[in-house]
Amino acid sequence: MTADDSFGRLDDDYPAYTMGRAAEMLGTTQGFLRALGEARLITPLRSDGGHRRYSRYQLRIAARARELLDQGTPIEAACRIVILEDQLEEAQRINAEYRRAAESSTSPASA
């Protein structure tokens, strides 16, 4: 991961969006976001005033859950699917890093 990549990831995790703005961006209701919180799929950070704040990463997770719900998947199953997809993506990212490291350590040195 380069410095530029880590800054991008920080942006993804920064709780920049209010509940109203997040719901508007997703084309859903604030109640939907609360339901995802109750199902423990996403846990928004709270401002000093107690207002929920969402990151871009959390909005992507919520959008995927919304897609599954729109296809008729029950919320509990949708949340589990999203969690498993997220875990798989992270495992694949880590495996790719290990592969790159192994390939660079076994490459013959240039003479």
Secondary structure as the mmCIF struct_conf table of DSSP 4:
data_model
#
loop_
_struct_conf.conf_type_id
_struct_conf.id
_struct_conf.beg_label_comp_id
_struct_conf.beg_label_asym_id
_struct_conf.beg_label_seq_id
_struct_conf.end_label_comp_id
_struct_conf.end_label_asym_id
_struct_conf.end_label_seq_id
HELX_RH_AL_P HELX_RH_AL_P1 ALA A 3 ASP A 13
BEND BEND1 TYR A 14 TYR A 14
STRN STRN1 TYR A 17 THR A 18
HELX_RH_AL_P HELX_RH_AL_P2 MET A 19 LEU A 26
TURN_TY1_P TURN_TY1_P1 GLY A 27 GLY A 27
BEND BEND2 THR A 28 THR A 28
HELX_RH_AL_P HELX_RH_AL_P3 GLN A 30 GLU A 38
TURN_TY1_P TURN_TY1_P2 ALA A 39 ARG A 40
BEND BEND3 LEU A 41 LEU A 41
STRN STRN2 LEU A 45 ARG A 46
TURN_TY1_P TURN_TY1_P3 ASP A 48 GLY A 49
BEND BEND4 GLY A 50 GLY A 50
STRN STRN3 ARG A 52 TYR A 54
HELX_RH_AL_P HELX_RH_AL_P4 ARG A 56 ASP A 70
TURN_TY1_P TURN_TY1_P4 GLN A 71 GLY A 72
HELX_RH_AL_P HELX_RH_AL_P5 ILE A 75 THR A 106
BEND BEND5 SER A 107 SER A 107
HELX_LH_PP_P HELX_LH_PP_P1 PRO A 108 SER A 110
#
